[in-house]
């Protein structure tokens, strides 16, 4: 008895605990807590739940608000009669009643609203055509995630009803849903509200369930949209369906259709003993717009059927919900067949279609106009093989455009390039371009604009070497081709000819441009032939090779280079080769020859090569030799180095070297490009640079030139240094050049970039020149003239400049200069007294001197000796302090020269002229001359010296001397006049001589 009693007590405790657990489980507060906790565990869901109450056979939800990706569902109440125990234990879900009213689905802020929903909003708002065109491409998928899943998974299709098999037994006796869907607002309008009502039930095993769906909304133009659909579903077991059917009628009314327009759609799927059948019918009034019949045969795992279409934009426009639609018609019928993996697809049929107003779909298609297409086809795709039994297609606009025709049945494997054909000697496909408008290619040209005549030509595909070959029967031609961008025309009035071919065989593929020519007015501006190909097999590279030639003067008439090439003669030609695999190798060669500038000067011939290798990580190794040839001379340069991509900046490590460079030849290339005039500069608006030209690049470029020659007389050797590149600065590091055994140049400095400064670029640097022989420098400017200054000079200077561009910095560099020399020859006072004038003067002086007792011969000889002494002044000291200021003139602030017989002191300037070398800029120098020794005696004889002397014993010349001209060609006419006139005047017979020489009366 005690044992029984203990068992009963234990059983009672267990029952009590179960009752407690059941009581807790069915407690509304506990259920609400559990639901809220489950909601909080979902980071993609936000919102709240007012209460949850679940009993043995009833579930109630109150005040539910859920938000996901901006879509908000507000559910005041949901009541469902569902036996929970049977559903949980027996997997039998019997929904006796499901009621939800007053709910709202707000999509106004949804981040991934589907295309159809947006189109519905557009139609109901009567949005103007084109207003939604820029929002993105139309998509039937609600989000990109759906598209990715579809692409990632390609399972076998086992039929609609196989996909609808349920994991539990289901019956649905009654459904009442009544709520509202709010779509996003469109421009200038409020949100769109759709009322959705669903009623029905009766769905269970061996029964047909029927449901009605009604959707209604008011349009912005006073019209309305209604959709009434009847859905029928038959279940043969509690978990499987045997039939699905939908009959839907959409009715639209509005200002454009006051009587209303109706569209009927019937969709049915039925499971049969052998598989499944499908039917789709779209009808408007008495017109059948489209139909589709299909059958799935389970035993053969194949789907087959027929299709038929007869519709146009007028049939669909009322139901596209305001979406702009091109004008089109399509009439055709045919059949299709495929396996359930869609690895084999067979399509056949005939189709006639036309389209216009394509700019509605894409604005760049505006130039296409009306197009018509007729097609008759029978094609089979099996895996990577394509079999064509029949194919004829014709495309036309206002006139015939193109045609494609299969000339015999064939099968081509895209993977192996194997071709099967009945008659290998006969062509497979013929393509004829009768008159393809260039404007039709505009959608593929981006921001460029195309123009010109129609494209014509013909090519055919045929069997070759077990594969497929494409050959031109007639070259593609375009007459009057033009190309422009947003800034204006680039090319114009070109005749283009293209002859191309392609081969795809089991051994590999090859594409070839047999001939590409650009001609204008009978002249060939460009000729190109090229090949690209790849052999079959792993790790085989793509090989590219080609050559080209161009007539350079012919390009001067093209807008892209108009005025940029100042040539009357010249050709360019080149070759290129590339290998593209894990490492990309590129090699190209350029030759420019027979160059004659518009100034009639013959320019150097140029030969250049570029060889570059790029690894898979983007690292580039390059080498580029250049050769300049002119008048039997050769100049060479070699640029080599590496380029490594990286963040925040790529790194370049390059070296520019050369054995011999003739500056004259390299500089002559500037004649190819016209100089910028003052009008050009004034016409350009001042713009701040968007960033430093070297932005995103760091590293250095090293310079090493063995010999640089200027006009054969001036040589510089061992030119070396480095240009270091930093994000905000370019630094010239230890730039050096050697002029002789004890003569060199050193330059250090840098350009800093500051986008906030008024002038973004600023330069500072120091230049030191030691023992520079000036003679070769002057002879390089004019070999026929003796140097103005011949000797060794030292130069020290500090340079600074600022500008809106690097070119402006170079042009506007300022600084202070100090030039000194400890010996040489000064020829700036060299002057030539006209022989005929001296002869006249001597005769006059002889006559007048005889009358007055003067010594004429002595006076003339004295003057000539003075001229000779001043023509070449050997000096012991020379110093000049100069400054280039903001106006870019070079101020000669303190000029001093001391020799045994002459002392010169003065000041002046060199007037800045853009584009002129320093030695050719206008000179304005005022000097005071002092003399002693023999020169002092001579000047004293003709009474041209003042009586007093300076601290070094020099007597001053009676008047300052002005020197003009340039440093290379000084103008001493002022000194010449003074020597002639003052000598005559000091002789005491000035008035008579002036009359004889044609002077004043």
ABEGO torsion letter per residue (X at the ends): XAAAAAAAAAAAAAAAAAAAAAAAAABAAAAAAAAAAAAAABAABBEBBABBBBBAABBBBBGBBBBBGGBBBBBABBBBBBBAAAAAAAGBBBBABBBBBGBBBBAAABABBBAAAAAAAAAAAGBBBGAAAAAEBBBABABAAAAAAAAABBBBBAEAAAAABBABBBBBABBBBBBBBBBBBBBGBBBBBBBBBBBEEGBBBGBBBBBBBBBBBBBAAGBBBBBBBBBBBBBABAABBABBBBBBBBBBBEAABAAEBBBBBBBBBBBBAAEBBBBBBBBBEABBABBBBBBBBAAAGBBBEBBBBBBBAAAAAAAAGGBBBBBBBBBBBEBBBBBAAGABBBBBEBBBBBBBGAAAABAAAAAAEBBBBBBBBBBBBBEABBBBABBBBBBBBABBABBBBBABBBBBBAAAGBBBBABAABBABBBBBABBBAAAAAAAAEABBBBEBBBBEBBBBBBBGGBBBBBBABBBBBBGBBBBBAAEBABBGBBBBBBBBBBBBAAEBBBBBABBBBBBGGBBABBBBBBBBBBBEBGBBBBBBBBBBBBAAAAAABAAABGABBBABEBBBBBBBBBBBABBBBBBBBBBBGBBBAAGBBBBBBBBBBBBBBBAAGBBBBBBBBBBBBGGBBBBBBBBEBBBBBOABBBBBBBBBBABBBAAAAAAAAAABBBBBAAAAAABBBBBBAEBAABGBBEBBBBBBABBBBGGABBBBGBBEBBBBBAABBBBBGBBBBABAABBBBBBEBBBBBAABABABBBBBBBBBBGBBAAAAAAAABAABBBABBEBBBBBBBBBBBBABAAAAAAABBEBBBBBBAEEBBAAABBBBBAAAAAAAAAAAAAAAAAAGBBAAAAAAAAAAAAAAAABBBBABBBBBBBBBAAGBBBBABBBBBBAABBBBBBEBBBBBBGBBAAABBBBBBBBBBBBEAAAAAAAAAGABBABBBAAGBBBBABBBBBBEBAABBBAAAAAAAAAAAAAAAAGAAAAAAAAAGBBX
